[in-house]
Amino acid sequence: MVSYDGRREVHYRKRMSDLLDILGSVWWMIVTLGILVTFHEFGHFWVARRCGVKVLRFSIGFGKPIKSWYGKDGTEYCVAWIPLGGYVKMLDAREGEVPPADRPHEFTGKPIWKRILIVLAGPGFNLIFAVAAFWAMLVIGKPDFQPLVGDVSHLAAQAGIRHGDRVLSVDGQPISNWTDLGLALADAAQTRRPTALKVRTPGGEVATHVVHFEQLPPHPDDQTIVTETGMMPLQRSLPPVVGSVLPHSAAQAAGLQAGDRITAIDGTPIHDWNQLTETTRKLAGPNHVLALDVERAGRQIRLDVQPRLTSEPGGSKAWAIGIYARPMTAHYDTVLRRGPLRAVPAAVGQMWDLTATTVQMLGRMLTGQASLSNLSGPISIAQYAQTSAQMGPAWFLYFLGIISLSLGIMNLLPIPILDGGHLLYYLIELVKGSPLSDGAMAAGQYMGMALLVMLMGLAFYNDILRVLAS
């Protein structure tokens, strides 16, 4: 006879779920990088061919090729094992002897303006791809939450923002959905400046509240900003409805039942589960009986309950009455959509706004105004890729557009090895009238490689910290 161990079954299911999440994340990262790297390298390839440069190899990925073939143009096309990048290998006199017949098609022999165009083509195609992704996202329609405030705490509560308020603008910037609101608040929080939020109350009144982000600690990371701002979408707020009652608890002794909606505690109105928990802990005490206003089957009743001091995870103690919330699934209640023609300027505007935000963030990290913990690596990209793919095609296109922009901007940094480093070499050549020496370029390449390894190491470190903290 074999006995059934439910705990082992639950543990097995969790391990399988975790494994599927990891595999899914890896798959969607490969899809993301495969699409974006292909488009980036195709930019270099396409412009190089138009400028008369012979392309020897067009590779997606690094390392040993999985598959390679030669096109009619003489270019070797490869798909390699390591899907974290790619490259275009052009005919270059610095890498070996060039046959006389091929010299007109050699890269370094081209006018400097053509070389600059070839270098700029990769990041430029990333921007083009971002616009195309945002355009498709807008035409399909990206579901989102209306900017309605649910749970309120910390800085938002101190500013006077209340449950049910609809955010109309942040520092004069119109807000149409929760994504816009999140980006605007994150940008304001990074600069730690007082920020005006115009809201419409549930009663229809328009008011302006100032959120004092200057109270945040220096260099706040993303999690600190979310926690300390203290605003959650109304659609994600758990209603104060009892899902279950613990046996032998204070709630059971008072007569609370599953399905009861708690509308007030000692006269304090209750709108969501977070407020219910905080109010209970604030008002509870030894020998203090709480008066609960409860809605049950359309009737209003009053129940008296004596909270009990219970153990929390970590060993701390807190007042509780012994109830669990009813599970709730949040549903999107607005869609960001444009017609095919109106989507064009909207997509360009989206690209421009996100580019400006990304450049400003990089500037703040370089000057020490923003934390380097905001730098993300492949692990975060993989997680976000899977999450956005599960949210639907419009959200995945939005994600692709953001990553494409980031890839293009990062490649323009003046770091040797990156496109921006090559561009820097050509700008120096324009000024001094001759190319940099081979020694100077080699030294720059080594420095660039070291800096790139440091940045990648920092990104991996940040990713690992996020995983451990989750």
HELIX and SHEET records of a PDB file:
HELIX    1   1 GLY A    6  ARG A   50  1                                  45    
HELIX    2   2 ALA A   93  GLU A   95  5                                   3    
HELIX    3   3 PRO A  100  HIS A  105  5                                   6    
HELIX    4   4 ILE A  112  ILE A  140  1                                  29    
HELIX    5   5 HIS A  154  ALA A  159  1                                   6    
HELIX    6   6 TRP A  178  THR A  191  1                                  14    
HELIX    7   7 PHE A  213  GLN A  215  5                                   3    
HELIX    8   8 ASP A  222  THR A  229  1                                   8    
HELIX    9   9 LEU A  234  ARG A  236  5                                   3    
HELIX   10  10 ALA A  250  ALA A  254  1                                   5    
HELIX   11  11 TRP A  273  LEU A  283  1                                  11    
HELIX   12  12 ALA A  343  THR A  367  1                                  25    
HELIX   13  13 LEU A  372  ASN A  374  5                                   3    
HELIX   14  14 PRO A  378  MET A  391  1                                  14    
HELIX   15  15 PRO A  393  ASN A  411  1                                  19    
HELIX   16  16 ASP A  419  LYS A  432  1                                  14    
HELIX   17  17 ASP A  438  ALA A  469  1                                  32    
SHEET    1   A 2 VAL A  55  TYR A  70  0                                        
SHEET    2   A 2 GLU A  76  MET A  90 -1                                        
SHEET    1   B 2 LYS A 142  ASP A 144  0                                        
SHEET    2   B 2 THR A 334  LEU A 336 -1                                        
SHEET    1   C 2 VAL A 149  VAL A 152  0                                        
SHEET    2   C 2 MET A 231  PRO A 233 -1                                        
SHEET    1   D 4 GLN A 173  PRO A 174  0                                        
SHEET    2   D 4 ARG A 166  VAL A 170 -1                                        
SHEET    3   D 4 PRO A 194  ARG A 200 -1                                        
SHEET    4   D 4 VAL A 206  HIS A 212 -1                                        
SHEET    1   E 2 VAL A 242  VAL A 245  0                                        
SHEET    2   E 2 ILE A 323  ALA A 325 -1                                        
SHEET    1   F 4 THR A 268  PRO A 269  0                                        
SHEET    2   F 4 ARG A 261  ILE A 265 -1                                        
SHEET    3   F 4 LEU A 290  ARG A 296 -1                                        
SHEET    4   F 4 ARG A 299  VAL A 305 -1                                        
SHEET    1   G 2 ARG A 308  SER A 311  0                                        
SHEET    2   G 2 LYS A 317  ALA A 320 -1                                        
END                                                                             
